[in-house]
Amino acid sequence: MKLKTILLISCYVTVTHTQITETIKHYEDIIEKGIKDSANHKAPKDASIYKARKKPIKTFGSYDFIVIGGGVTGSVIASRLSERKDFKVLVIEAGNFTDNGIIQFPGLFQYSLSSSYNWAYKSIPQTTACLGAENKVCDIPRGRGIGGTSLINGLVSSRGHPDDYNTWAKILNDNSWNYSKVLPYFKNSENFHWTNKKAPVDPKYHGTKGLLNVQHKVPNVIYNDIFLDANKELGSDIIDYNSNRQQGASIFQLFNNNGKRQDLGSAFIIPFLNRTNLKVLTQSYVIKIEISKRTKTVKGVLFTKGGYTYRAKAKKEVILCAGAIASPQILMLSGIGPKKHLKDIKIPLIKNLEVGTRLRDHLDIKLLFSGHIIIPKQNITQQLQDYLKGSGTLTALSYTQGVAFHETKNRTRKGVPNLEIIMDVEHKPSPAKSVSLSEHSMNEVLWSNNTLGLSFTAIHTDPKSTGTLRLKSRNPFDYPLINPNLLSDSENNDIDELYQSIQLIFKLSDTKAFQRIKLKYMSKPLPVCSHLKFKSKDYWYCFLRQMTTTALHPMSTCPMGRSPKQGAVVDSNLKVFGIKRLRVADASVFPISTTGHPCVPCIMIGEKISDYIKYHY
């Protein structure tokens, strides 16, 4: 009997070991292919691959709701609306479903930026920031596919400060946007797992039954402890930043399912594709929302797919969820936008609204430090062994996960942090991916003679500068003209507050906690700023103009508000002013920027507006 048991256990162990070996080999092949494909990928300059080659327009049928864009908010709305069996829902998405390729590994996200999952927008040449980037152009990656930008982002779950939403409510004169009213929607989507006990968690602010898995990266690393200790030295508390407190330090909460990227498509769309009332179209590009000029009523949507142009009719509503770049583009192509701009590019005006006039984005700057920094050396097989256990370097964007929220001096919104400080351990090539600097600038200036360093990234989450988004032409396949216009506010508040972030980073680096690893700023003076005293205020202002880029959080291009006279595009229920049966729901509707990352507020908006729509129909 004992011999038989031993033989059975032996066979099981052998089979399990074989399966693990085969799985690791499978993943190694995926990663090898993903890296190769990324190296060979050519970023698109427009959307001409979607052009129709055949006529006439084909009919695609009628639906109660047409959701344009299967991204972050669109995935939530389509999923929630199709819970009602009497609602017939169509999703029109330009990208594909994920292929479970390299994109599933959060630690290899840089390769997904060079893939078909990225629209790869670029700004027009800048004059106030991004000056160190190639051609003075900011990269503006946006996700393309079911799940949208959650396919290529840093997976950070960050709601922002409660005052963000209380301020929204005041701007809108609508208490349904108060923090206490939107908190249930934040919790509704969340399935939270407390996987790092060194990061405080207040359970009453988290959901545990939602569709979206949220957790900390595991295991904890020593540099997180150093970061938290350093912030405590400066007087910060260690907090749950997704509770009612945001000012302090913590460990990132991430969209992650036991190590694997948890995107919105895999959480909200893919599990429900068997619903007969939910139709999801991929490789389908919207060129126009059809609107009656006489009645200002939406009739349907024109889109291309497989070389043909199709018309889908909307019985109840079209809900535009194409994101902060594509949503204003589609509105303007449909005749909704600034009157003069549409006249200049010869698009017949349906409704004069300030679409694309208040583009906002968070600001991003990075400093690099050397010191006694050691990380375990692992080959890809060892990393995959950890990945299969839901841990290790492949499971998150960064090796460390320290984050702190601070407030600058003389801030108008007292008690609301406007600086987010992120710490990570980085290898030499990483900054080139994030700021598009020339090879000389990256290697010789930023990294000096170092190959491994500790980085501090400061994100300004409440800048005053605003930019614009305009159409390049009436051709729907041309990318829009994006002008982030960072660091352009007339009183120089933004650059001064980023300068304060640099001062804060040096204070952190000088703490006893960080001096235990002999932390020291590693970069040489930027050549373009070398005429200024190194590390002086004037030097850092010059440095910031060169090195500041967008934090890849565009928003507010179709802002909510009380009236179009105040520049609003949609009302507090996300209805486009003056147009019947049309809503916009994504980061473009934020009336002001959030002090957290925009992904979670977009999910909340999807939950909230779906609830509203289901109640009113």
N, C-alpha and C positions, 0 to 999 in steps of 0.2 A: 504493500500500500504506500509506504514511504517512498519507495523507488519510483512508483508511478507518479506520485505527486511531484517529486524532484524533476522527473522527465518532462511533465507538463509545464512546470515553471520554467525550465530550461528552454523549452520550445517557444513559450510565450515571450521570454526575454529576447530570444534570437529573432523572432518575427518582429517584435517592437523595434529592436535595434536596426533591423533591415529597413523597416518602414521609415524610421527617422533618417537613416542614411540616404534613402531614396528621396525623401522630402527635401533634405538639405541640398542634394545634387540638383533637384528641380529648381529650387530657389536660386542656387548659384547660376544656373543657366539663365533664369529670368533676369538676374542682376547683370550678368555679362552682356546679355542682349540689350538691356535698358541703357547701360553705359555706352555701348556702341551706337545705338540708335540716337542717343542724346548728342554724341559727338558729330554725327552726320546730319542732324536735324537743321534745317534752314527755317528761321523764324519767318512767318508770313508778314507781308507788308500791307496786305489788304485781305478782303474776304472774297476775292474773285473766284475761288474754287467752287463757290455756291451758285455761280451764274447759271441761269436757265438757258438752255440751248434750243428748246423746242416750244412751239406754240400749238394751240391756244391755251388759255388758262383752264385748268381742270378743277372740277368741284370736289371738295373733300368732305362734304357733309356738314351737318349742324350739331352743335354742342351747347350745353347750357353755359359752361364756362370754358374759355380758352385761356390757358396760362402760357404766357410767352416767356420762356426761359426755365429750364429745369435745374436752376442753381440752388443756392442756399434757401432763399425765401420761397422760390417757386416749388421746390421739392416739398416743403412743409405744407404749402397751400394746396397743392394737388393731392397730397396724401389725405389731408384733413377733409377737404371738400368731397373727395370720393368715398369717404366713410358714409356719406348719405347716398343710399342706393338710387334715390330718385334724381340725383345730379349726374349728368353725363359730362365728363371732364376730359379735355384734350390738352396735353402738354406739347409744346413745340420747342425743341432744343436743337441748337446748331451742332453741338458736339455729340459724342458717343457715350454709351455706357463704358465704365472702366473695364479694362481687359485683365485685371488682377496681375498686371505687370509690376514694374519697378515702383509704380506709384503707391503700392500698398505698404512700402517701407518708409516710415516717416523720416528716418535718419538719412535717407538718400533723396530727400525732396528736391535738392538742387538739380537733379537730373530731370525731374518732371517739369522744371521750368523751361527746359529745352526739349519740348515734346509737343505733340498735337493737342495736349490738354491746356495749353497756354495760348491765349489770343496774341500775346506779345505786343501789346500796344506800346507806343513810345510818345513822349511829350514832344511838343515843338521845342526848338532851341530856347534855353532859359537864360535869363539875365541876372537873376538874384540868388539862385541856388543851383545845385547840380553842375556847377561850373567845372568841376574836376572830372566829370563824366565825358565819355566819348562824344564829341560834337555838342557838348553842353546839353545833352538830352537825357531826361530821366526815363528809366525803364518803368513800365506800368503793366506788370503781368496780371492777367485776369483769367480765371478758370473757364475752360470750355468743355462741357460734358455734363452728364447727369450728376449733380452734386456741386457744379460750378466751382467757385474759388476754393471750396473746402477740399477739392482734389489736389491743390498745389500750395495751400497755405501752411502756416506754422502750427495749426491745430490748437491754438490757444483759446480756452474758454474764459472769457473776461467780459463781464456785463457792463462795467463802468460804475460810476458813483450814483447812489440814489438821487442825488440832486440833478443829475442829467435828465432824468425822466420827470422830476418835479418841475424843472425848467421847461421841458417840452410842454407839459400840461399848462403852464402859465402862458407860454407863447401861443398855444392853440386855444386857450380858454376852454379846455376839455379835461376834466378831472380823471377821465378814464385812462389817461397817460401817466398819472401819478405813479410813483414807484410802488406804493402799496397795492395798486390795481394791476400793474404789469408783472409783479413778482410771481403770481400764480402761473402766468404764461412762461416765464423763465423756468420754473420748476416742472411744468407739464412735459417738456420735451426731454428732461434730464434723467439719466440713470447713473447716479453718482456712486463711485466706489472710492473709499478713503484708503489709498494704498501707500501713503507716506505719513506716518504718525508725527513726524517733525513739523508738518504743515497743519496748523489749526484748521478745523472744519466746524462750522456751526450748522448742525443738521436741519434746523428749521428753515434755512434758506436754500435747501437743496431738494431736488426730486430724486426718487429712487425707482420710479416705475415708468420712466419715459423711454423713448425709442433711441435716444442718443447717449452712448456710453461716454462717461467723463471720469478720468482718474488722473493720478500723478504718475510720472515716470518712475519705474523701479529698475534697479535698486537706487536708494539715495547715495549720493557721492559726497566726499569730504568737502569739496568746494562749495556745495550748498550750505553746509554748516558754517564755513568761514564767512560766506556772504551774509548769512543771517546774523552771525555774531558781529560783523562789521556794522551792519545797520543798527543793531542794538546799541553799539558803542556811540552811535550818533543820535540816539534817543528814539529810534523807531520801535514800534511794537511789532510782534510777529502775529499775523492776522490771517483770517480767511477773507481774501479780497473780493469774493463773490457773496459776502454777507452784507450787512448794512454799514460796514466799515471798509474803506479802501485805502486809507493812508497808513502805510506800514510795509513790511516785507513778508515774503512768503515763498512758496514753491508753486510753479505753474500747475494749474488744472488744465488737462488736455482732452481733446476729442480722440479717444484711443480705446480700442477694444482688445485688451490683452496683448498689446504691442503693435497691433495693426492699425493703420489709418482708419478712422471712423469718419467717413464723409457723409454728407446729408443725403446723397442718393442711395447709399447702401443702407441708411437708417430709415428713410421715409418713403422711398419709391420702390426699390427692388423687391422688398418683401411683399409688396401689394400689387405686383404686376398681373396677378390672376384675377383682379377685380374686373368684371365685365364692363363697368361704367368708367374705367380709366384707360385712356389711350395715350401712350407716350411715343412721340415721334422723335427720332434722332436724325442727325445729318440734315436738318431742316432749318432754313434761314429765313427769318421774317424780314420782309422788305417794306411792309406798310400795314398800318391799321386803317381799314376802310371806314370812313366817317361821312355821314350825310352832311353836306355843307349847309343845307336848309334847316334841318332839325337838330344838327349837332349831336346825332345819335350814332354810336358805333354799330356797324353792320357785321364786321368780321375782320379776317386777317388774310393778307396775301403772303405766301411764303414759297420758297423754292426747295425742291428735293429731287435728287436724281436727274437733274437736267430739265425738269418741268416746273412750271409755276402753278400753285394750287390756291384755291380760295376756300377757307373754312368760315362758316357762319356762326355767330354767337347769339344764342337765344336770350341769355341773361346778361353776361358781362365778359369783357376781355380784361384780364389782370396782367399787367406788364411787370415782369420780374426779371428783366434782362441785366440788371446791375447798374451801378452808378455811371458806367461808360455807355453801355448799349441802350439803356432805357431812354435817356434823353435823345440819343441819336434816332431811335425809332419814332419817338414823339415828333421830332422835327421833320423827319422824312414823311410823316403823316399829316403835316400842316399845323402842328401845335408847337409854337415856339416864339421867339422874339420876332416881331413883325418885320423890322428892318433886315434882320439876318435872312429870314426866309425869302424876302423880296430880292435880296442881293443874289441868292442862288436859284431864284425862279421856281420856288415851291409855293403853290397856291395856299394862302392862309386860311386855316379853319378857326384857330383861336390864338390870340396874342397873349402868350404867357412867357415868363422869364425862365424858360427851360435852359439848363446848362450855364446859368449866369453866376451861380454861387458854389462852384466846385471847391470842396474842402478836402484836405488830406492831413494825416498826422505827419510830423517831421521826424527824420531818422538820422542819427549821427553815431559813429562808432569810434572808440579809442582802444588801442591795443597796448598790453602790458606784458613784460617778461617777468620771470621769477622762477622759483623752484616748483615747476609745474610738471607733474608726472601723471600720465594716464596709461593704463595697462595696454600692452601691444597685443592685438588679436588679429588673426587672419579672418577672412570672410567666413570660413567654416565655423570657427569659434563664435563669431558674432551671430551666425544663424542658429547655432545651438542655444544661445541665450534668447534669441528672438522667438524660438519655438516655445520657450518658457514664459514669454511675455515680458522679457526684461532686456536691458542692454542698449548698446549704441544705436541699433537699427530701429528702436521703438519710438524715438523722439527726434525732433529737429536738432536739438542741441545736447551736448554731453551733460551739461549742468542745467538746472532749471530754476535758478534764483531770479526773483523779480521783486522790485520795490517801487512803491508809489510815493512821490514826494510833491511838495507844493513850493512854488517859487515865491520870492519876496514880492510885496506890493500887489498881490493877486486880488482881483475884483471878487471872484467867487471864493470867499474865505472858507477854508476847511475842505476844499475840493482839490485833490492833487491834479497837477497838469504835467508831471514828468513821470515817465515809467523807465526804470533802470533795469536792464536785463544783463545778466552775466553769463558768459560761456567760456569754455576752453576751445580754442580753434587752431586748426592747422593752416599753414601759409596761404593756400589758394582761396580760402573762403571769402575774404573781402572783395575779391574781383567779381564774385557772383552777385554780391549785394550792391556794389556801387559802380560797376562798369568802368573802373579806372583803367588807364593804360598800364601795360605790363611794367613799365619802368616805375610809375608811381606806386604800384602795389608792392613790388618786390624790393625796390631800393629805398623807398621812403617810409611806407607804413610799417613794413616788417623788418627793416634794417637787415641784420644778419641772423634773425631768428626764424625758426621753422615751426615753433609751437608757442602759443601765447594765450593770455587770458583777456577776453574782450569785455568791454562795457558798452552796451548800446543804450543811448538815451532816446526815448520817443517823446516828443512833445505832443500831448493828446488834446490840447485845447488852443490851437493857434488862431490868430486873428486874420492871417492872410487868406485870401480867397482867389481862386482862378476861374477859368472858363472852359467850357466844352462847346465847340461849334462844328458844324458840318464842313467837310472839305469841299463837297459838291452835292448835287442832287442824286448822284450815283449811290445807291444803297450799299454797294460793295466796297466803297472807299472807307478807310478808317477815319474816324473823326479827328479834328484838331484839338489836342488836349494841352491846356496850359495850366499846370499846377500853381505857378506863380508863387512858389514858396518864399518865405522870408521877405515879403514885399509890403508888409503893413507900414504905413507912413510913419508911425512912431517908433519903429524898430523894436516893438515888444517881443516879437517872436525870436529874433536873433539874440536879444538880451537874455531871454529865458532859457534859450539853448546854451548860451554862455554860462548861465548859472548851473546848468546840468553838468557842464565840464568841471566847474568848480566842485560840485558835489561828488563827481566821480573821483577826483583827486583826493577829496576828504576821505572817501571810502578806502581808496588805495593806501592812504597813510594810517589807517587804523591799526591797532595792535594785531587784530585778527589777520589782516592781509600782510602785515609786515612779518608775520611768522613764516610766510613763504617768499619774503624779500621782493615784493611786487614793485616794479619800476616801469615807468612809461617808456616804450621801446622805439617810438617812431622818430625819424629825423624831421627837421623842418621841411614843410612843403616848399619846393623851389619857387613857386609863384608868390609865396609869402615870406621868403627868406630875407627880404629887405626890412622886415619888422623884427623886433626883439622876440626871440623864441619864448613862447608861453606867456607873452604879455597879452593884455586884453585885445589890443589891435591885431596881434597875431591870430588869436583865436577867432576874432570876427572874420578875418581873411580865410582862415581854415574852414569856418562854418559855411561861408559862401561857396567854397570849393567842394566840400565833402557832404553837406546836407543833401539828402534825397528824400523821396516820399517813403513813408512807412508802408506803402502798398495798401492803404485804407481809404480809397476815394469814396466820397459821400456827398450828399446835399445838392445834387444837380437837378432834382425835382422836389424841392423842399415842401414839407407840410407848412401850413400857416392859416391864418384867419381869412386872408383876402389876397387876390392877385395884385392889388394895389401895393401890397407890402412885399411883393416878389415871390409869393407862394405859388406853387404849381398844383398842389393837391390839398384838400381839406383834411380835417382830423380823422376822417374815415377813409382817407386815401383816394377819394374820388377826384378826378381831374376837373378843375374848375371850368364850368361852362360846357362840359361834354358829358353826355349821358352814357351810362353802361361802360365806363372805363375807369379803372383804378391803376395805381402804380404801387408796388410793394417790394422794396429792397432798400439798400443803403442810400439810394438817391433821395429818399424822402426824409432823411434825418434833418430836422430844422436847425440843429446845431450839432457839432461833433460830440461823440461820446468819449468819456475819459477811459473807456476800455476799448478792446478791439471790436470791430463792427460785426463780426460773424454772429455772436450770440444775440445782440439786439435785432439782427435780421431774422433770426429764428423766432424770437419773441413776436416780432411784427407779423410773421406768418401765422403763428398760433392765434394771435389776437384778432387779425382781420378775418381769418377763417371762421372763428367763433362768431364774429359779428355777422358775416354773410349767412352762415347757417341759421342764425336766429332770425334774420330779416327775410329769408325766403322760405 
